Amino acid sequence: MKYTYLIINLLTVFFPVILSFDKRVQFVKSWKFIWPGMAITGLIFLFWDVLFTIYGVWSFNNKYIIGLKFFGLPLEEVLFFLTVPFACIFIYACLNYYIKWQMSPKAAKFITLVLIAISFIMLISYYNHLYTAVTFALLIVTLLVLFNKSWLPQFYLAYLVSLLPFYLVNGLLTSIPVVLYNNSQNMAFRVGTIPFEDHFYSMALLMMNIAFFEYFRNRRNFTT
């Protein structure tokens, strides 16, 4: 069905939008801090998305998209970089409100160092696989820039929770399949039907969005 990818996008964001009006978390009040970061991060990732599509890293099954494209990307793929970050920032905000426990800053820094080391090894090992190389290079840069951020403990918890919808959404996209991956441009190792790199591509996407979310929210608090 041509509306498959569009429906997946809508379902991804449906409950976060509805629950944004909950009187306790009041996530709706944070919407204004989300849009600038999603715009900036979206442009960065859409740039790579266009290149990945051109160079055959992945493609889109015409059976499951409506056919409206921008720079070769389906409308639904553009929406993906809005719906998924929105839903994950919602998870991050809810966890910050409801869960008071968090890992120590030292533990978060240790995790960051381990991720940088793993990413560096993967980059060196698969430098000639475009999706793998770009994903881990981007994650290395993101982790280094954000290494000392105080919100990293909360982010790692939110990322773990976000893996539940991640496996549902990406599982649908790769099993139907809506998105077709070229294994010559990745490790050719999958978790179910999901390429291994997707986990780290998602981490970089979410970390960047939350970094901008925290920046714009704190700037507002500082100036008021």
C-alpha positions as semicolon CSV with decimal commas, in nm:
position;residue;x (nm);y (nm);z (nm)
1;M;0,000;0,000;0,000
2;K;0,140;0,336;-0,104
3;Y;0,056;0,497;0,231
4;T;0,257;0,246;0,435
5;Y;0,559;0,469;0,511
6;L;0,334;0,769;0,574
7;I;0,121;0,570;0,819
8;I;0,434;0,451;1,002
9;N;0,541;0,814;1,039
10;L;0,201;0,919;1,170
11;L;0,183;0,633;1,419
12;T;0,535;0,715;1,540
13;V;0,431;1,063;1,643
14;F;0,065;1,005;1,733
15;F;0,096;0,919;2,102
16;P;0,376;1,168;2,177
17;V;0,161;1,447;2,032
18;I;-0,151;1,341;2,223
19;L;0,036;1,287;2,550
20;S;0,218;1,620;2,513
21;F;-0,086;1,781;2,677
22;D;-0,054;1,571;2,993
23;K;-0,077;1,812;3,287
24;R;0,223;1,664;3,467
25;V;0,496;1,661;3,203
26;Q;0,337;1,940;2,993
27;F;0,562;1,854;2,701
28;V;0,363;2,087;2,479
29;K;0,534;2,380;2,652
30;S;0,867;2,249;2,526
31;W;0,766;2,226;2,161
32;K;0,912;2,568;2,083
33;F;1,257;2,446;2,193
34;I;1,239;2,138;1,968
35;W;1,179;2,288;1,624
36;P;1,508;2,482;1,576
37;G;1,721;2,179;1,664
38;M;1,514;1,944;1,450
39;A;1,554;2,183;1,157
40;I;1,932;2,204;1,195
41;T;1,982;1,833;1,261
42;G;1,734;1,741;0,990
43;L;1,927;1,939;0,729
44;I;2,252;1,765;0,828
45;F;2,104;1,417;0,809
46;L;1,899;1,487;0,498
47;F;2,220;1,598;0,324
48;W;2,368;1,255;0,390
49;D;2,038;1,090;0,308
50;V;2,038;1,245;-0,039
51;L;2,398;1,134;-0,097
52;F;2,328;0,784;0,034
53;T;2,035;0,755;-0,205
54;I;2,242;0,882;-0,499
55;Y;2,528;0,640;-0,425
56;G;2,299;0,344;-0,368
57;V;2,351;0,298;0,006
58;W;1,977;0,252;0,027
59;S;1,668;0,295;-0,185
60;F;1,293;0,314;-0,131
61;N;1,030;0,066;-0,239
62;N;0,784;0,251;-0,462
63;K;0,505;0,015;-0,355
64;Y;0,497;0,174;-0,009
65;I;0,548;0,547;-0,071
66;I;0,307;0,803;-0,216
67;G;0,557;0,912;-0,481
68;L;0,615;1,276;-0,384
69;K;0,992;1,334;-0,374
70;F;1,235;1,612;-0,282
71;F;1,591;1,584;-0,416
72;G;1,523;1,216;-0,476
73;L;1,393;1,152;-0,124
74;P;1,033;1,047;-0,061
75;L;0,826;1,292;0,142
76;E;0,795;1,021;0,406
77;E;1,173;1,003;0,446
78;V;1,186;1,378;0,508
79;L;0,909;1,342;0,767
80;F;1,105;1,061;0,934
81;F;1,361;1,316;1,055
82;L;1,082;1,507;1,225
83;T;0,860;1,233;1,366
84;V;1,132;1,011;1,513
85;P;1,329;1,289;1,691
86;F;1,004;1,438;1,823
87;A;0,898;1,104;1,969
88;C;1,239;1,042;2,123
89;I;1,268;1,388;2,278
90;F;0,924;1,320;2,427
91;I;1,062;0,999;2,582
92;Y;1,362;1,195;2,712
93;A;1,139;1,462;2,871
94;C;0,908;1,204;3,032
95;L;1,196;1,008;3,179
96;N;1,347;1,327;3,320
97;Y;1,016;1,398;3,492
98;Y;0,922;1,054;3,620
99;I;1,258;0,888;3,691
100;K;1,474;1,058;3,949
101;W;1,753;0,799;3,940
102;Q;2,028;0,850;3,688
103;M;2,372;0,710;3,626
104;S;2,670;0,904;3,756
105;P;2,853;1,151;3,530
106;K;3,162;0,928;3,554
107;A;2,965;0,630;3,425
108;A;2,828;0,839;3,139
109;K;3,177;0,953;3,045
110;F;3,299;0,594;3,054
111;I;3,017;0,488;2,820
112;T;3,104;0,780;2,591
113;L;3,470;0,676;2,580
114;V;3,374;0,315;2,503
115;L;3,143;0,432;2,223
116;I;3,419;0,650;2,077
117;A;3,663;0,357;2,087
118;I;3,412;0,119;1,926
119;S;3,323;0,377;1,662
120;F;3,690;0,436;1,581
121;I;3,751;0,063;1,539
122;M;3,447;0,027;1,316
123;L;3,550;0,328;1,108
124;I;3,898;0,188;1,050
125;S;3,770;-0,163;0,982
126;Y;3,498;-0,060;0,737
127;Y;3,633;0,265;0,592
128;N;3,540;0,149;0,241
129;H;3,174;0,090;0,330
130;L;3,003;0,426;0,293
131;Y;2,715;0,381;0,538
132;T;2,935;0,227;0,808
133;A;3,214;0,481;0,770
134;V;2,989;0,789;0,770
135;T;2,777;0,662;1,059
136;F;3,068;0,597;1,294
137;A;3,262;0,906;1,187
138;L;2,956;1,120;1,256
139;L;2,905;0,953;1,593
140;I;3,269;1,009;1,691
141;V;3,243;1,381;1,615
142;T;2,911;1,409;1,799
143;L;3,043;1,229;2,108
144;L;3,360;1,436;2,120
145;V;3,173;1,765;2,090
146;L;2,920;1,668;2,358
147;F;3,159;1,475;2,584
148;N;3,117;1,694;2,894
149;K;2,745;1,767;2,872
150;S;2,565;1,723;3,205
151;W;2,257;1,568;3,040
152;L;2,442;1,267;2,892
153;P;2,336;1,032;3,177
154;Q;1,971;1,111;3,102
155;F;2,034;1,074;2,731
156;Y;2,176;0,723;2,760
157;L;1,875;0,611;2,962
158;A;1,639;0,769;2,709
159;Y;1,828;0,604;2,423
160;L;1,787;0,261;2,583
161;V;1,412;0,318;2,621
162;S;1,389;0,453;2,265
163;L;1,521;0,120;2,135
164;L;1,176;-0,028;2,193
165;P;1,001;0,197;1,935
166;F;1,321;0,189;1,727
167;Y;1,292;-0,187;1,680
168;L;0,924;-0,154;1,599
169;V;0,956;0,130;1,345
170;N;1,284;0,024;1,183
171;G;1,173;-0,337;1,196
172;L;0,868;-0,251;0,990
173;L;1,066;-0,035;0,746
174;T;1,325;-0,305;0,683
175;S;1,104;-0,615;0,694
176;I;0,817;-0,503;0,468
177;P;1,055;-0,370;0,320
178;V;0,999;0,002;0,269
179;V;1,371;0,086;0,278
180;L;1,612;-0,137;0,086
181;Y;1,975;-0,146;0,202
182;N;2,272;-0,222;-0,018
183;N;2,485;-0,464;0,186
184;S;2,799;-0,374;-0,009
185;Q;2,787;-0,033;0,164
186;N;2,741;-0,164;0,518
187;M;2,867;-0,443;0,741
188;A;2,603;-0,683;0,609
189;F;2,524;-0,771;0,970
190;R;2,165;-0,727;1,085
191;V;1,971;-0,744;1,408
192;G;1,665;-0,917;1,274
193;T;1,614;-0,719;0,954
194;I;1,773;-0,397;1,086
195;P;2,131;-0,313;0,978
196;F;2,367;-0,294;1,276
197;E;2,470;0,060;1,181
198;D;2,114;0,186;1,223
199;H;2,154;0,168;1,602
200;F;2,444;0,415;1,593
201;Y;2,298;0,629;1,317
202;S;1,992;0,667;1,539
203;M;2,210;0,747;1,841
204;A;2,387;1,030;1,658
205;L;2,053;1,164;1,530
206;L;1,892;1,163;1,874
207;M;2,196;1,295;2,060
208;M;2,223;1,588;1,822
209;N;1,853;1,669;1,855
210;I;1,862;1,655;2,233
211;A;2,176;1,869;2,239
212;F;1,995;2,142;2,048
213;F;1,683;2,093;2,260
214;E;1,883;2,147;2,579
215;Y;2,070;2,440;2,426
216;F;1,759;2,632;2,322
217;R;1,576;2,549;2,643
218;N;1,865;2,660;2,864
219;R;1,924;2,973;2,660
220;R;1,564;3,069;2,716
221;N;1,597;3,007;3,092
222;F;1,916;3,211;3,103
223;T;1,762;3,511;2,930
224;T;1,443;3,521;3,139
